[in-house]
Amino acid sequence: MYRKEEQPLPPPEKFELPFEGKLSPNNRWVIMAELMPWDDFEEEYAKLFSAEKGAPAKLFRMALGTLIIKEKLGTSDRETIEQIRENPYLQYFIGLNCYQQEPPLESSMLVHFKKRIDGELINKINKKIVKREIDKSDKEVKKKDCLQEKGEKIKNKGKLILDATCAPADIKYPTDLGILNQARIEKERIIDNLYKPLRVKLRKKPR
């Protein structure tokens, strides 16, 4: 049986902890949680379960989030659950409303998650994330274009880094005869320096 929780998740700043403190919005797990299209695929995941029979299943966010944590940390099933139990950021990532001391699921559940969330579904999720980021960047570009058409000035942001490899430089190619001539001059100089202390013994400078 699958039942979706209607209670919306709080922002990371209001995630309840047993001790005073808040989750940082700049944490990698918080940022990744915002990128994931959890709600877009929950209905597709719910179709794998009966609406009336069986025990309530774990939510799609918890199932997929646990598998992502396992792959990203490179841990075993049991170690993954231990990491989730100890880390409030991981608990937020899998969809818990507040930190809890007890593990939210058993390590044996990961076997079922792997069977239900196959490669085809993962590819759909990846495409959805990429498409959403492309659409987001396109909207930002269109917004800048509209501002330019209206004549509004766009404030400069960030830093300009010039790549030295793009600047013109006097580079000699391997086929340049000047390189061969330069090598000849350098060799003549070395021979002259070596010949100075041997002038008495050698009347003729070697070539």
C-alpha positions, 0 to 999 in steps of 0.5 A: 500500500502506498500513501503520499504524505500531504504535509509539505517539507519545511525549508532546511532552515526550519528542519527540527533538530534535538539540539539548537541549530539549523541546516545550512542551505549551502550543504551539498545534500540540501542543494542536491535535494532541491535539484531532484524532481521528487514529486514528478516521479512519485506517482509512477513509483506508487503504481508499483504498489497496491492502493489498498493491500499490504503494509504502507511502502516507503516514499519515493524520495526515501527510496531513491534518496537512500540509493543515491546516498549509497552510491555517492558514499560508496558504502554497504547497505548497513553502513548507508543506514548508519550514515543516515541515522547519524547525519541530519543532512542525509535525513533531510535528503531522504524526506524526513521532517526532523532528526530522529535517533532511530534509523528510518528503515532497515538495510534489507529495504535497499534490495527492494529499492534496487528492484523497483527503481531500475535503470530506465527510471534513473535515466528518466530522472536524469533527463528531467534534471537536465531539461529543467536546468536547461529551461532555467538557463534559457529563462535567464538568457531571455530575461537578460535579452529583455532587459537589454531591449528595454535599455536597462543596464545590467550590473556586472557580476563576478570576475573576468579571467583572461586565459593566457593561452588565447593571447598572441605570442611569438611562438616558433614552429618546429620547421622554423630554420631560426631554431636550428641557427640558434642551436648552432650559435649556442654550440659555438659559444660552448666550444669557445668557452671550453677552448679558452683554457686549452689554447696552449695545447690545441692550436686549432679550435675544434669545430 
